[in-house]
Amino acid sequence: MRFQSTRDADAKKYSSAEVIVKGLADDGGLFVPEYIPRLTISDIEDMTSLSYIELAARVLGLFLSDHTYDELYSDCSLAYGKTNFPSDVCELREICDDTYSLELWHGPTCAFKDVALTLMPHLLVRSMKKAGDERNALILVATSGDTGKAALEGYKDIEGIKLAVFYPKNGVSAVQKLQMATQTGDNLYACGVEGNFDDIQTAVKQIFSSPESALEISKQGYFLSSANSINFGRLAPQIVYYVKAYCDLVRGGIIALGDEINVCVPTGNFGNILAAYIAKLMGIPIKKLICASNSNNVLTDFFSSGRYDRNRQFYTTISPSMDILISSNLERLIYLISGPEKTARYMRSLSEVGYYQISDDEKDEIDRSFVGYCADEDRIRATIKKYYDRYGYLMDTHTAVAFSAIDDHRSQTGDRTKVVVASTASPYKFAADVYAALTGDTAEGSIEALRLLSELTKSEIPEPLRDIDKKKIRFSDCASKESIYERVMEFIK
Ligand SMILES: *Cc1c(COP(=O)(O)O)cnc(C)c1O
């Protein structure tokens, strides 16, 4: 399998190892596979008997052809064993009629990003060897919370890689801050920054795009790499759990092989739902992909009008990991529908004037697979309470956006197709807002909220979040946004 940029009409080809090492194409486009590999119904039938690790090695092998099956199997065993995922990588739970929650948060940091970020470091190490780069990798992460901790945990003590995380000092929850500050591992650095997420993202992007800083970093024996979902190596592991969910429904006798399901995903950067779309293109019988947004509903508007317009108010919500106005991975969908010339044109328009409009034909094609809904803050809270009161199911603020979307979809269309809802974080990760949604009361601080939520719902605080306030603080640095580059250089010297 070879790859190309979403914006390159000449379709220059790259190997999968190069794609993982580089992260982003030189023309600013994202790497996409040159074709989508197909699974037949009998392939899917064979897959129903595989463990998560076997299935992951099989599915990933279709894309990452520089890696052998044995290499992928060994890397997936390291990532997806009992150390990181004591129960299993994903758990499918029946919540009510025809509705299944695909819990993706039983990993080391209690959010779905663990599934990709526990594996990605292993993929990167091998890809560096295969691509023949002798230097070490320096990964810079700008985060509003979840990615930072998941990346720190995933890259901890991986040889040949250093990772630095910068987060807004006053823009993450107390739990998230403690999670990062108490991180162990000798190759890591975390630093709070005076400024908001956009400031940090801009500063980090400047380091990435500056030839001078690349040279200085190279002199220290490093090259820059990224860990966010624009990297195909981060996206590919997310395809696996949609295949697994389908296989589990078949194996459990809940559907017959070949029956169609719907998939509903709470969406920010469009990575997780794009992975579900790739599973559909591969041949997993998925009818509709239901794209769920919070008040930052730029995608809901796109799916209803065909116009993507980021010129709008930005809202800070109780589902912060979805507070985003530029959904980077949408570019891959546009490419799959419209090809590289149009993608390049639309993306230029997005960066120059902040919007683009797709054609009616393109919109029809997208409508065949996608539909979008959004939920405001009150609706998110009401959904958490409804599902807890009626079905005893406790969900976080992001997952609630998806459950609200599925309620809307059913009432507006009458579609009763069985649905798999991606559940993206443990309710404890957003305990204060979940507790408030259930009781109307506010807890005094996030740590207190963990305890109160546990008492109220008689459920256990997940191990990674337990006693988090008693762990040793390792990182207490605070930087101005102007000094991020200096901090990076101090860290690698
Ligand atoms: C990152 C994140 C999302 C959004 O996922 P995308 O791939 O960016 O669409 C949703 N929920 C949680 C809890 C997240 O951390």
The ligand as an SDF file (V2000), in Angstrom:
LIG
                    3D

 15 15  0  0  0  0  0  0  0  0999 V2000
  -10.7750   13.9660   21.0950 C   0  0  0  0  0  0  0  0  0  0  0  0
  -12.1120   13.6490   21.6640 C   0  0  0  0  0  0  0  0  0  0  0  0
  -13.2840   13.6690   20.8750 C   0  0  0  0  0  0  0  0  0  0  0  0
  -13.2850   14.1090   19.4150 C   0  0  0  0  0  0  0  0  0  0  0  0
  -12.6550   13.1640   18.5880 O   0  0  0  0  0  0  0  0  0  0  0  0
  -12.1840   13.5990   17.1010 P   0  0  0  0  0  0  0  0  0  0  0  0
  -11.4350   12.4420   16.5720 O   0  0  0  0  0  0  0  0  0  0  0  0
  -11.3390   14.8250   17.2930 O   0  0  0  0  0  0  0  0  0  0  0  0
  -13.4210   13.8970   16.3250 O   0  0  0  0  0  0  0  0  0  0  0  0
  -14.4950   13.2890   21.4570 C   0  0  0  0  0  0  0  0  0  0  0  0
  -14.5570   12.9320   22.7630 N   0  0  0  0  0  0  0  0  0  0  0  0
  -13.4680   12.9050   23.5580 C   0  0  0  0  0  0  0  0  0  0  0  0
  -13.6150   12.5210   24.9910 C   0  0  0  0  0  0  0  0  0  0  0  0
  -12.2060   13.2620   23.0510 C   0  0  0  0  0  0  0  0  0  0  0  0
  -11.1270   13.2480   23.8630 O   0  0  0  0  0  0  0  0  0  0  0  0
  1  2  1  0
  2  3  1  0
  2 14  2  0
  3  4  1  0
  3 10  2  0
  4  5  1  0
  5  6  1  0
  6  7  2  0
  6  8  1  0
  6  9  1  0
 10 11  1  0
 11 12  2  0
 12 13  1  0
 12 14  1  0
 14 15  1  0
M  END
$$$$
